Amino acid sequence: MQRLEALLEGLRARDRGSVARALNLLEDRRPAQREAQRALVRASAAMARGRVFGVTGPPGAGKSTLCSALVRAFRASGRRVGVVAVDPSSVNSGGALLGDRLRILTHEGPGGVDEGVFVRSLAAGGALGGLSRTAPACVDLLAAAFDVVLVETVGVGQSEVDVARVADLTLVAVQPASGDALQFLKAGILEIPDVLVVTKADLGDPARRAVGDLRHALAVAREAGVDRGAADAVSVCAVSSETGEGIADLVATLDRRWDALEEGDGLAIRRFHGGVALAFETVARRVGELGVDALGGEATVRARLRGLVAMELPSMEAAETIVDEAVAALRTLTP
């Protein structure tokens, strides 16, 4: 317990060493650590939360380079930045291959490494939604210690939308002259972007055509009545992470969109619905269809989760509560 209190004090003081130790605790798979993990998640979720921006897109779209450019821009305005980078898993060890940590530049301050930047690589671990099992809790923890948290997913396809469950705003990176501009808007991922970012704007005409294609696709989606939380609210930006072109405008767009959410109930509503969706997906993954049915079916489980999250229980703790109930219910069915 003393160790946990020390970690929490370190988080409140924004101490990098405490952040690293707290993340290690969250990723510890030993059952003996479960109670400490729950206490840490509960305490960090109750702290003031920084802005969380998700960055997703297909492999090769330039997500890591974009994150690096955004880190530089946020640091230039004095904001502390945490990054959760989800990497493909190593076939041999199961751990992260650390490609994202290598691609996201090390930011130097006057005394060496910039203490205002913290990058954590996580292994996807076979998860199909673009994030890892522990990513949501790690994001909450970093959000308690940093002004801005960037969540970079592993390269995704057309339907992996988990990042929208944990991010306040979601950026989808699109590479010009690759077909992504239209292919990426065909399926479930159309529902998640707040900002579509055409990368490699220094390519010139191909980037401008991609911007035009995306705006046209969004107009078609509006006319087709796609329930997107309004396709007309999606911003389209073109940037070059290498030259810095468009990065300031992108940061201004993110800040403007976040401020608009915060002014009303939009931010709280988005976080609530994201937390419930994330919790249900966790429950379904852990106990499967039989476990959900044992508790009365999907509608009943979602209603129960809405009640728990409304009581300000962290989504992962709400999920664990329902998982325990499902396991108990399944045991009563065993002869």
C-alpha positions, 0 to 999 in steps of 0.5 A: 500500500505504501508503494501505491501511495508513493506512485500516486504522489509521484503521478500528482507531481508529474514525476517521470520515474513514477509514471514509468513504475505505474505503467509497469504495474498496469502491465504486470500479468501476475494475479497478485497485482490485481488489487493494486492495479485496480486501486491505481486505475481508480485513483488515476481516473479521479485525477484531472485529465489531459487532452487525449488525441488518437492517431490511427490509419493504415500502415505506412501512412506516416502516423509515427512521423505525424506524432513526432511533429505534433509532439514538437508543436505541443512542446513549443507551446509549453505543454507536457506530452505523453505518447502511447504507441502500440506496436506489432507484437514480436513473434518470439517474445510477444513484446512490442517491436518498439518501431514506434518508439524508434520512429518518434524522435527523442526530443532534447531539452537544454539538459538533454532528454526533454523531461516534458515528453514521455513515450511508452510502447505497448505490444498489440498482443494479438488485439484486432482493434488497433490497441492493446489490452492495457492501452486504455488504462495506460492512457488514463494514467498518462492523462493524469500526468501530462497535458496532452496524450497522443495514442498511436495505434498499430496500423489498421484497416477499415473497421478497427475503431478502438482508439475512438473509445479512449480518445477525446478526438481522433485523427485518421492519417491518410497517405496521398496517391495510395487509394486510402482516401476512398478505401478508408472511408468505406467501412466502420472507420468512417464513423470515428474521425474528427480530423482526417489528416492527409500526410506528405503534403509536400508531394503537392498535387497528389496531396491536394487531390487526396484532400479533394477526394476526402471532402467529396467522400464526406459530402457523399456520406452526408447525402447518404445519411451516414450516422457519423455524429456528423460527417459535416463536422469532420475537419480535413487537413493536409500536413507535411511532418518532414517540413512542418507544413500544416502542423500549426493549423492542425494543432489549432484545429485540434484545440478548437475542436476540443474547446468546443467539446468542453464548452458544453456536455460534448466531452463528458458525453463522449467519454461516457459512451466511449467508456461504456463501449470499451467496457462492453468489448472487454467483457465480451472478449473475456467471457464470450457470448456464453458469459454475456448470455448468463447475465441476461444478454447484451442489452442487460450487460450494457445497461449495467455498465452504463450504471457503473460508468455513470457512478464514475467507476473507471471503464476497465474496473466496471468491466472487471466487475461484470466479468466477475459476475459473469464468471460466478453466473457461469459457475452456477450453470456447471453441473 
